Amino acid sequence: MLYISVYMKIKKLLIDLADIYRFVINVIREVFLPPYDWKETLRQCFVVGNRSLFLIVFTSFLAGVVFTRQSRPSLSSFGAESWLPSLVSQAVVRSLGPLITGLICAGKLGSNMGAELGSMRVTEQIDAMEVSGTRPFSFLVASRVTAATLMLPFLVVFADMTALLGSFLTVNFMNNSSFQLYFNDVAVSITYVDIFSSLIKAAFFGFAIGAVGCYAGYHAERGTAGVGKAANTAVVVSMILIFVIDLLSLQFINLFRR
């Protein structure tokens, strides 16, 4: 019985991986091949920004404050307190900003996409669109994935700016540091590789969140429990993929810093 159970789980995993592969290929094809549904894509871009921006800005500001407060005593013990702007800026731009943005969007957008499409699948709205020949995959999936991919880099910019602002206000409160001096140190510490790699990584985060959320909702199980399961799967898998992408991108980007 144990062998049969393991065999069935492995078989289901392989089938799911094959379905995910076909789903991602279909998403890429719908995104890059005409006709393009720009109106729905722009609407989804607004939805992505409107649902996530405030929470990202607020969380990033607090993260900048907390990270600065925790880092300052350690640097002061080594007489390296002047390195604080450089340390914070590199941590924020390289990892903290994209991670905060990705995790918040995974919770907000991933769950929303999974629940929304899952509800449409359960109520057979997607089936009706498929029968009527209105290309539901392009309208429902490709537009959401494209919007998430395009908007995540913009949201990361806001996250980085507010985190650095929170860090500066903390330093200014403790040491009465000048705005110009602090951000001069920030500008010297951050390279173009840091900035562009952060934005590209954010785009991959957005694609992963959109693809996973739409896949979970598009293939939701029938019944009321299917919607909740789709939303939960979208959040959990998206968060795991964000950390995996972050780790892989870090290893790849380090090749350009040597």
Helices and strands as residue ranges (DSSP letters): H 2-32, H 38-77, G 81-83, H 84-91, I 92-96, H 97-105, I 106-110, H 111-122, H 125-132, H 136-136, I 137-142, H 143-175, H 179-189, H 192-218, H 224-257
